[in-house]
């Protein structure tokens, strides 16, 4: 049984669409230049924040917020991990 002309046109248009998608540029394969230094900085700031908190017996880096200093330190570390997921 012969195929309909409509079906043939649809298949040709799909083939043409696939060729157009092949020509489109892809997302860049490299990370932005700023990503790695900012990621490492967040890891180090968070680590130093927590170390200072323990070494000074919970008096510093910010004296008035007591144990919330741990939350601040882990927030910096969490930001570092979220940036690490974008690193290529």
DSSP file (Angstrom, degrees, kcal/mol; ACC not computed):
  #  RESIDUE AA STRUCTURE BP1 BP2  ACC     N-H-->O    O-->H-N    N-H-->O    O-->H-N    TCO  KAPPA ALPHA  PHI   PSI    X-CA   Y-CA   Z-CA
    1    1 A X              0   0    0      0, 0.0     2,-0.1     0, 0.0     0, 0.0   0.000 360.0 360.0 360.0 131.5    0.0    0.0    0.0
    2    2 A X        -     0   0    0      1,-0.1     2,-0.2     0, 0.0     0, 0.0  -0.367 360.0-114.0 -71.1 147.4    1.5    3.4   -0.9
    3    3 A X        -     0   0    0      1,-0.1    -1,-0.1    -2,-0.1     2,-0.1  -0.488  34.8-104.9 -78.0 150.4    2.3    5.9    1.8
    4    4 A X     >  -     0   0    0     -2,-0.2     4,-1.4     1,-0.1    -1,-0.1  -0.370  19.5-124.3 -73.4 155.4    0.4    9.1    2.0
    5    5 A X  H  > S+     0   0    0      1,-0.2     4,-2.0     2,-0.2     5,-0.2   0.841 109.7  59.3 -67.2 -33.6    2.0   12.3    0.8
    6    6 A X  H  > S+     0   0    0      1,-0.2     4,-2.1     2,-0.2    -1,-0.2   0.926 104.0  49.5 -62.3 -45.4    1.2   13.9    4.2
    7    7 A X  H  > S+     0   0    0      1,-0.2     4,-2.1     2,-0.2    -1,-0.2   0.888 109.3  52.6 -62.0 -39.7    3.3   11.3    6.1
    8    8 A X  H  X S+     0   0    0     -4,-1.4     4,-1.9     1,-0.2    -1,-0.2   0.892 108.6  49.9 -64.4 -40.2    6.2   11.8    3.7
    9    9 A X  H  X S+     0   0    0     -4,-2.0     4,-2.2     2,-0.2    -1,-0.2   0.884 109.1  51.9 -66.0 -38.9    6.1   15.6    4.3
   10   10 A X  H  X S+     0   0    0     -4,-2.1     4,-2.0     1,-0.2    -2,-0.2   0.914 109.6  49.2 -65.1 -42.5    6.1   15.1    8.1
   11   11 A X  H  X S+     0   0    0     -4,-2.1     4,-2.1     1,-0.2    -1,-0.2   0.890 110.8  50.3 -64.4 -39.1    9.1   12.8    7.9
   12   12 A X  H  X S+     0   0    0     -4,-1.9     4,-2.0     1,-0.2    -1,-0.2   0.889 109.6  50.5 -66.1 -38.6   11.0   15.3    5.8
   13   13 A X  H  X S+     0   0    0     -4,-2.2     4,-2.3     2,-0.2    -1,-0.2   0.875 109.3  51.4 -68.6 -35.3   10.3   18.1    8.1
   14   14 A X  H  X S+     0   0    0     -4,-2.0     4,-2.2     2,-0.2    -2,-0.2   0.908 109.5  50.1 -65.5 -41.0   11.5   16.1   11.1
   15   15 A X  H  X S+     0   0    0     -4,-2.1     4,-1.6     1,-0.2    -2,-0.2   0.896 111.1  49.3 -63.2 -39.3   14.7   15.3    9.3
   16   16 A X  H  X S+     0   0    0     -4,-2.0     4,-1.7     2,-0.2    -2,-0.2   0.896 109.7  51.5 -66.6 -40.3   15.2   19.0    8.5
   17   17 A X  H  X S+     0   0    0     -4,-2.3     4,-1.9     1,-0.2    -2,-0.2   0.885 107.3  53.3 -63.7 -39.5   14.6   19.9   12.2
   18   18 A X  H  X S+     0   0    0     -4,-2.2     4,-1.4     1,-0.2    -1,-0.2   0.874 106.9  51.8 -64.8 -36.5   17.2   17.4   13.4
   19   19 A X  H  X S+     0   0    0     -4,-1.6     4,-1.0     1,-0.2    -1,-0.2   0.877 107.7  52.7 -67.5 -36.2   19.8   18.9   11.1
   20   20 A X  H  X S+     0   0    0     -4,-1.7     4,-0.6     1,-0.2     3,-0.5   0.898 107.7  51.0 -64.7 -39.6   19.0   22.4   12.5
   21   21 A X  H  < S+     0   0    0     -4,-1.9     3,-0.4     1,-0.2    -1,-0.2   0.797 104.4  57.9 -69.6 -27.6   19.5   21.1   16.0
   22   22 A X  H  < S+     0   0    0     -4,-1.4    -1,-0.2     1,-0.2    -2,-0.2   0.802 104.5  52.2 -70.3 -28.2   22.9   19.6   15.1
   23   23 A X  H  < S+     0   0    0     -4,-1.0    -1,-0.2    -3,-0.5    -2,-0.2   0.629  85.8 103.5 -84.3 -13.8   24.1   23.0   13.9
   24   24 A X  S  < S-     0   0    0     -4,-0.6     2,-0.1    -3,-0.4    -3,-0.0  -0.426  79.8-110.1 -71.1 141.9   23.2   24.8   17.2
   25   25 A X        -     0   0    0     -2,-0.1     2,-0.1     1,-0.1    -1,-0.1  -0.447  32.6-131.8 -71.2 145.2   26.2   25.6   19.5
   26   26 A X        -     0   0    0      1,-0.2     3,-0.1    -2,-0.1    -1,-0.1  -0.401  33.8 -78.6 -89.7 170.2   26.3   23.6   22.7
   27   27 A X        -     0   0    0      1,-0.1    -1,-0.2    -2,-0.1     0, 0.0  -0.336  64.0 -86.7 -63.3 150.4   26.8   24.9   26.2
   28   28 A X        -     0   0    0      1,-0.1    -1,-0.1    -3,-0.1    -3,-0.0  -0.330  29.4-146.1 -63.0 142.4   30.4   25.7   27.0
   29   29 A X  S    S+     0   0    0     -3,-0.1     2,-0.3     2,-0.1    -1,-0.1   0.527  76.2  71.6 -87.7  -6.4   32.4   22.7   28.3
   30   30 A X  S    S-     0   0    0      1,-0.0     2,-0.1    57,-0.0     3,-0.1  -0.797  82.2-116.0-110.9 153.7   34.5   24.7   30.6
   31   31 A X        -     0   0    0     -2,-0.3    56,-0.1     1,-0.1    -2,-0.1  -0.410  42.2 -90.2 -77.4 158.3   33.7   26.5   33.8
   32   32 A X    >>  -     0   0    0      1,-0.1     3,-1.0    -2,-0.1     4,-0.6  -0.354  38.0-115.4 -63.1 154.5   33.9   30.3   34.2
   33   33 A X  H 3> S+     0   0    0      1,-0.2     4,-0.6     2,-0.1     3,-0.2   0.828 112.6  53.8 -63.0 -33.3   37.3   31.5   35.3
   34   34 A X  H 3> S+     0   0    0      1,-0.2     4,-1.9     2,-0.1    -1,-0.2   0.657  89.8  79.4 -77.4 -16.0   35.9   32.8   38.6
   35   35 A X  H <> S+     0   0    0     -3,-1.0     4,-2.6     1,-0.2     5,-0.2   0.932  90.8  46.1 -65.5 -50.9   34.2   29.6   39.7
   36   36 A X  H  X S+     0   0    0     -4,-0.6     4,-2.6    -3,-0.2     5,-0.3   0.927 114.1  46.8 -62.7 -46.8   37.2   27.6   41.1
   37   37 A X  H  X S+     0   0    0     -4,-0.6     4,-2.4     1,-0.2    -1,-0.2   0.907 114.8  47.1 -63.0 -38.1   38.7   30.4   43.1
   38   38 A X  H  X S+     0   0    0     -4,-1.9     4,-2.2     2,-0.2    -1,-0.2   0.896 112.5  50.4 -68.1 -38.9   35.3   31.4   44.6
   39   39 A X  H  X S+     0   0    0     -4,-2.6     4,-2.1    -5,-0.2    -2,-0.2   0.950 113.4  44.2 -63.0 -49.5   34.6   27.7   45.4
   40   40 A X  H  X S+     0   0    0     -4,-2.6     4,-2.6     1,-0.2     5,-0.2   0.895 111.9  54.1 -62.9 -40.4   37.9   27.2   47.2
   41   41 A X  H  X S+     0   0    0     -4,-2.4     4,-2.9    -5,-0.3     5,-0.2   0.910 108.0  49.5 -61.2 -42.2   37.6   30.5   49.0
   42   42 A X  H  X S+     0   0    0     -4,-2.2     4,-2.3     2,-0.2     5,-0.2   0.911 111.1  49.5 -64.9 -41.5   34.1   29.5   50.4
   43   43 A X  H  X S+     0   0    0     -4,-2.1     4,-2.4     2,-0.2    -2,-0.2   0.945 115.0  43.8 -59.7 -47.6   35.5   26.1   51.6
   44   44 A X  H  X S+     0   0    0     -4,-2.6     4,-3.0     2,-0.2     5,-0.3   0.902 112.5  50.7 -68.8 -41.2   38.5   27.8   53.3
   45   45 A X  H  X S+     0   0    0     -4,-2.9     4,-2.5    -5,-0.2    -1,-0.2   0.933 112.8  47.4 -61.5 -44.7   36.4   30.6   54.9
   46   46 A X  H  X S+     0   0    0     -4,-2.3     4,-2.0    -5,-0.2    -2,-0.2   0.917 113.9  47.1 -62.3 -43.5   33.9   28.1   56.2
   47   47 A X  H  X S+     0   0    0     -4,-2.4     4,-2.5    -5,-0.2    -2,-0.2   0.942 114.3  46.0 -64.2 -47.5   36.7   25.9   57.6
   48   48 A X  H  X S+     0   0    0     -4,-3.0     4,-2.9     1,-0.2     5,-0.2   0.874 109.7  56.0 -63.1 -37.0   38.6   28.8   59.2
   49   49 A X  H  X S+     0   0    0     -4,-2.5     4,-1.9    -5,-0.3    -1,-0.2   0.935 111.7  42.2 -59.5 -46.8   35.4   30.1   60.7
   50   50 A X  H  X S+     0   0    0     -4,-2.0     4,-2.0     2,-0.2    -2,-0.2   0.896 114.3  50.7 -70.0 -39.9   34.7   26.8   62.4
   51   51 A X  H  X S+     0   0    0     -4,-2.5     4,-3.0     2,-0.2     5,-0.2   0.929 111.4  48.1 -63.6 -44.8   38.3   26.4   63.5
   52   52 A X  H  X S+     0   0    0     -4,-2.9     4,-2.2     1,-0.2     8,-0.4   0.896 108.8  55.4 -61.9 -39.1   38.4   29.9   65.0
   53   53 A X  H  <>S+     0   0    0     -4,-1.9     5,-2.9    -5,-0.2     6,-0.3   0.908 114.8  38.4 -59.8 -42.9   35.1   29.2   66.8
   54   54 A X  H ><5S+     0   0    0     -4,-2.0     3,-1.4     3,-0.2    -2,-0.2   0.899 114.5  52.1 -76.5 -40.9   36.5   26.1   68.5
   55   55 A X  H 3<5S+     0   0    0     -4,-3.0    -2,-0.2     1,-0.3    -3,-0.2   0.875 110.5  48.0 -65.9 -36.6   40.0   27.4   69.2
   56   56 A X  T ><5S-     0   0    0     -4,-2.2     3,-0.8    -5,-0.2    -1,-0.3   0.269 118.0-111.7 -87.7  13.7   38.7   30.6   70.9
   57   57 A X  T < 5S-     0   0    0     -3,-1.4    -3,-0.2     1,-0.2    -2,-0.1   0.922  72.8 -52.2  55.9  50.3   36.3   28.5   73.0
   58   58 A X  T 3 <S+     0   0    0     -5,-2.9    -1,-0.2    -6,-0.2    -4,-0.1   0.604 115.7 108.1  66.7  19.7   33.2   29.8   71.2
   59   59 A X    <   +     0   0    0     -3,-0.8     2,-0.2    -6,-0.3     7,-0.1   0.812  67.1  73.7 -90.8 -32.9   34.0   33.5   71.7
   60   60 A X        +     0   0    0     -8,-0.4    -2,-0.2    -7,-0.2    -4,-0.2  -0.759  66.0  35.8-124.9 168.8   34.9   34.5   68.1
   61   61 A X  S    S+     0   0    0     -2,-0.2     2,-0.6    -3,-0.1    -1,-0.1  -0.972 135.4   6.6 -74.8 -31.4   34.5   35.1   65.1
   62   62 A X  S >  S-     0   0    0      4,-0.2     3,-1.0     1,-0.1     4,-0.4  -0.936  71.7-164.2-120.0 109.5   31.3   36.9   66.1
   63   63 A X  G >  S+     0   0    0     -2,-0.6     3,-0.8     1,-0.2    -1,-0.1   0.824  80.1  57.8 -63.1 -33.6   30.9   37.0   69.9
   64   64 A X  G 3  S+     0   0    0      1,-0.2    -1,-0.2     2,-0.1    -4,-0.1   0.630 100.4  53.7 -77.8 -13.1   27.2   37.9   70.1
   65   65 A X  G X  S-     0   0    0     -3,-1.0     3,-2.3     1,-0.2    -1,-0.2   0.454  78.0-173.5-105.9   1.8   25.8   35.0   68.1
   66   66 A X  T X  S+     0   0    0     -3,-0.8     3,-1.7    -4,-0.4    -1,-0.2  -0.158  71.8   9.6  50.0-120.4   27.4   32.1   70.1
   67   67 A X  T >> S+     0   0    0      1,-0.3     3,-1.6     2,-0.2     4,-0.7   0.614 112.1  81.2 -70.9 -12.6   26.7   28.7   68.5
   68   68 A X  H <> S+     0   0    0     -3,-2.3     4,-2.1     1,-0.3    -1,-0.3   0.677  74.2  78.4 -66.3 -14.3   25.2   30.3   65.3
   69   69 A X  H <> S+     0   0    0     -3,-1.7     4,-2.3     1,-0.2    -1,-0.3   0.843  88.3  56.5 -59.9 -32.2   28.8   30.7   64.3
   70   70 A X  H <> S+     0   0    0     -3,-1.6     4,-2.7     2,-0.2    -1,-0.2   0.905 105.0  50.6 -64.5 -41.1   28.7   27.0   63.4
   71   71 A X  H  X S+     0   0    0     -4,-0.7     4,-1.8     2,-0.2    -2,-0.2   0.906 109.7  50.4 -63.8 -40.9   25.8   27.7   61.0
   72   72 A X  H  X S+     0   0    0     -4,-2.1     4,-1.9     2,-0.2    -2,-0.2   0.933 111.7  47.8 -63.0 -45.4   27.7   30.5   59.4
   73   73 A X  H  X S+     0   0    0     -4,-2.3     4,-1.8     1,-0.2    -2,-0.2   0.924 113.3  46.6 -61.5 -45.7   30.7   28.3   58.9
   74   74 A X  H  X S+     0   0    0     -4,-2.7     4,-2.5     1,-0.2    -1,-0.2   0.769 106.9  59.6 -70.9 -23.9   28.7   25.4   57.4
   75   75 A X  H  X S+     0   0    0     -4,-1.8     4,-2.3    -5,-0.2    -1,-0.2   0.923 105.3  48.3 -66.8 -43.3   26.8   27.9   55.2
   76   76 A X  H  X S+     0   0    0     -4,-1.9     4,-2.0     1,-0.2    -2,-0.2   0.923 113.0  48.1 -60.1 -43.2   30.1   28.9   53.6
   77   77 A X  H  X S+     0   0    0     -4,-1.8     4,-2.2     1,-0.2    -2,-0.2   0.901 110.0  52.3 -64.9 -40.2   31.0   25.3   53.1
   78   78 A X  H  X S+     0   0    0     -4,-2.5     4,-2.3     2,-0.2    -1,-0.2   0.885 107.7  51.2 -63.1 -38.8   27.6   24.6   51.6
   79   79 A X  H  X S+     0   0    0     -4,-2.3     4,-2.1     2,-0.2    -1,-0.2   0.899 108.3  53.1 -64.2 -39.3   28.0   27.4   49.1
   80   80 A X  H  X S+     0   0    0     -4,-2.0     4,-1.8     1,-0.2    -2,-0.2   0.912 109.5  48.0 -60.9 -42.6   31.3   25.9   48.2
   81   81 A X  H  X S+     0   0    0     -4,-2.2     4,-1.1     2,-0.2    -2,-0.2   0.884 109.1  52.8 -66.8 -38.0   29.7   22.5   47.6
   82   82 A X  H  < S+     0   0    0     -4,-2.3     4,-0.4     1,-0.2     3,-0.3   0.883 110.8  47.5 -66.4 -35.4   26.9   24.1   45.5
   83   83 A X  H >< S+     0   0    0     -4,-2.1     3,-1.2     1,-0.2     4,-0.5   0.835 104.3  62.0 -70.0 -31.6   29.6   25.8   43.3
   84   84 A X  H >< S+     0   0    0     -4,-1.8     3,-0.7     1,-0.3    -1,-0.2   0.789  94.9  61.4 -65.0 -26.4   31.4   22.5   43.0
   85   85 A X  T 3< S+     0   0    0     -4,-1.1    -1,-0.3    -3,-0.3    -2,-0.2   0.720 105.0  48.3 -72.3 -18.5   28.5   20.9   41.3
   86   86 A X  T <  S+     0   0    0     -3,-1.2     2,-0.3    -4,-0.4    -1,-0.2   0.492  87.9 107.4 -96.3  -5.9   28.8   23.5   38.5
   87   87 A X    <         0   0    0     -3,-0.7   -57,-0.0    -4,-0.5    -3,-0.0  -0.554 360.0 360.0 -78.9 135.0   32.6   23.0   38.0
   88   88 A X              0   0    0     -2,-0.3    -1,-0.1     0, 0.0    -4,-0.0   0.338 360.0 360.0-121.6 360.0   33.7   21.1   34.9
